[in-house]
Amino acid sequence: MHELSIVMSIVDIAEAQVKKNHARQVDAIELEIGELAGVEPDAFDFAWPSAVKGTVLDHAQKEIRHVPGRALCHECDGEFVLHEAFDSCPACGSFVYNILQGKELRVKSLVLS
Ligand SMILES: [Zn+2]
């Protein structure tokens, strides 16, 4: 499962930070997940408990910030909300645009103890 490998890479990041800061565990973790990052929220939440079990994230409080997709159209110069990676511009129907945000998938903050 795709989401499981994402959670496991987050565990890697958290373990590296815990080690680097000579901490014992993570108390809280804040994640930023873009609407266009290809992460299924339900599958992610389902994968989380088993993937973090026995790791530094086992007792961490998890908070997820969902970042909406935004794009800038090349044809009409309009900025619009992009819910799916292959949607067209709502103003002119163009498929040529730059994605401004929504592809992020990162650890925003960690609280260690
Ligand atoms: Zn457009």
Residues whose N, C-alpha, C, O or C-beta is under 5 A from the ligand:
A	BS01	ZN	C73 E75 C76 G78 C89 A91 C92 G93 S94
